[in-house]
Amino acid sequence: MEVIARLAMVAGAVAGALGVAASARASHGGGETLTIAAQFLLFHAPVLLALAALIRASLVGSRAGALVLVLFALGLALFSGDLAMRALAGQPLFRMAAPLGGSTLILAWLALAVSAFTGENRFG
């Protein structure tokens, strides 16, 4: 449980740092696409930190927390990564990366909701 909570904290801190960096770049001509990528990173950084606290408080089981963490991290990487690549390199990460990432983020939120609703570790 401790390892998953710490990984969630690291992911939240990295998302926050990347969000600030992307926001700074967007303010100097990165465009709306990069701004959206930055916003998603910044919106989800505190969620990942909260996930760490929920895991440590045993309100989310370690296996459920690990699944939620992977879904959030993967979703952010795909969604924000694709938008950032489009803004900075002029090409997508890969075809359908942003929609796949967005769908993965939705799954992460739903997995967190199921974990909170059941109060148990039902994902493994």
C-alpha positions as CSV (number, residue, x, y, z in Angstrom):
1,M,0.0,0.0,0.0
2,E,2.8,2.4,0.9
3,V,4.5,2.0,-2.5
4,I,1.3,2.7,-4.5
5,A,0.6,5.8,-2.4
6,R,4.1,7.1,-2.9
7,L,3.8,6.4,-6.7
8,A,0.5,8.4,-6.7
9,M,2.3,11.2,-5.0
10,V,5.1,11.2,-7.5
11,A,2.7,11.1,-10.4
12,G,0.8,14.0,-8.9
13,A,4.0,16.0,-8.5
14,V,5.2,15.2,-12.0
15,A,1.8,16.1,-13.5
16,G,1.8,19.4,-11.6
17,A,5.3,20.2,-12.7
18,L,4.5,19.4,-16.4
19,G,1.3,21.4,-16.1
20,V,3.2,24.5,-14.9
21,A,5.8,24.0,-17.6
22,A,3.2,23.6,-20.3
23,S,1.3,26.6,-19.1
24,A,4.4,28.7,-19.2
25,R,5.2,27.6,-22.7
26,A,1.6,28.1,-23.8
27,S,1.7,31.7,-22.5
28,H,4.6,32.3,-25.0
29,G,2.8,31.1,-28.1
30,G,2.0,27.4,-27.5
31,G,-1.6,27.9,-28.5
32,E,-4.9,26.7,-27.1
33,T,-4.1,23.0,-27.6
34,L,-1.1,23.3,-25.3
35,T,-3.2,25.3,-22.8
36,I,-5.7,22.5,-22.7
37,A,-3.0,19.9,-22.1
38,A,-1.6,22.0,-19.3
39,Q,-5.0,22.4,-17.7
40,F,-5.7,18.6,-17.7
41,L,-2.3,18.0,-16.0
42,L,-2.9,20.7,-13.4
43,F,-6.5,19.6,-12.8
44,H,-5.4,16.0,-12.2
45,A,-2.3,16.7,-10.2
46,P,-4.2,17.2,-6.9
47,V,-6.4,14.2,-7.7
48,L,-3.4,12.0,-7.8
49,L,-2.2,13.5,-4.5
50,A,-5.7,12.9,-3.0
51,L,-5.5,9.3,-4.3
52,A,-2.3,8.8,-2.3
53,A,-4.1,10.1,0.8
54,L,-7.1,7.9,0.2
55,I,-4.8,4.8,-0.2
56,R,-2.9,5.7,2.9
57,A,-6.2,6.1,4.8
58,S,-7.3,2.7,3.5
59,L,-10.4,4.3,2.0
60,V,-9.2,2.9,-1.4
61,G,-7.6,-0.5,-1.4
62,S,-4.0,-0.9,-2.7
63,R,-5.0,-2.9,-5.8
64,A,-7.9,-0.6,-6.6
65,G,-5.6,2.3,-6.0
66,A,-3.0,0.9,-8.3
67,L,-5.5,0.4,-11.0
68,V,-6.9,4.0,-10.6
69,L,-3.3,5.3,-10.6
70,V,-2.4,3.5,-13.8
71,L,-5.5,4.7,-15.5
72,F,-5.0,8.3,-14.5
73,A,-1.3,8.3,-15.4
74,L,-1.9,6.5,-18.7
75,G,-4.9,8.8,-19.6
76,L,-2.9,11.9,-18.8
77,A,0.1,10.8,-20.8
78,L,-2.0,9.9,-23.8
79,F,-4.4,12.9,-23.7
80,S,-2.0,15.7,-22.6
81,G,0.9,14.1,-24.4
82,D,-1.0,14.0,-27.7
83,L,-2.1,17.6,-27.4
84,A,1.4,18.8,-26.4
85,M,2.9,16.9,-29.4
86,R,0.4,18.5,-31.7
87,A,1.2,22.0,-30.3
88,L,5.0,21.7,-30.1
89,A,5.9,19.2,-32.9
90,G,3.0,19.6,-35.3
91,Q,2.1,16.0,-35.2
92,P,0.1,13.7,-33.0
93,L,1.6,11.2,-30.5
94,F,-0.2,8.5,-32.6
95,R,-3.6,8.3,-34.3
96,M,-6.5,8.5,-31.7
97,A,-4.2,9.0,-28.8
98,A,-6.2,11.9,-27.3
99,P,-9.6,10.2,-27.5
100,L,-8.0,7.0,-26.0
101,G,-6.5,9.1,-23.3
102,G,-9.7,10.9,-22.6
103,S,-11.6,7.6,-22.4
104,T,-9.0,6.2,-20.0
105,L,-9.4,9.3,-17.8
106,I,-13.1,8.7,-17.7
107,L,-12.4,5.0,-16.7
108,A,-10.1,6.2,-14.0
109,W,-12.8,8.4,-12.5
110,L,-15.4,5.6,-12.7
111,A,-12.9,3.1,-11.1
112,L,-12.4,5.6,-8.3
113,A,-16.1,6.0,-7.9
114,V,-16.7,2.2,-7.7
115,S,-13.9,1.8,-5.2
116,A,-15.4,4.6,-3.0
117,F,-18.9,3.2,-3.4
118,T,-18.0,-0.4,-2.5
119,G,-15.5,0.5,0.1
120,E,-13.6,-2.6,-0.9
121,N,-10.8,-3.6,-3.2
122,R,-12.9,-5.0,-6.1
123,F,-10.4,-4.7,-8.9
124,G,-8.1,-7.7,-8.5
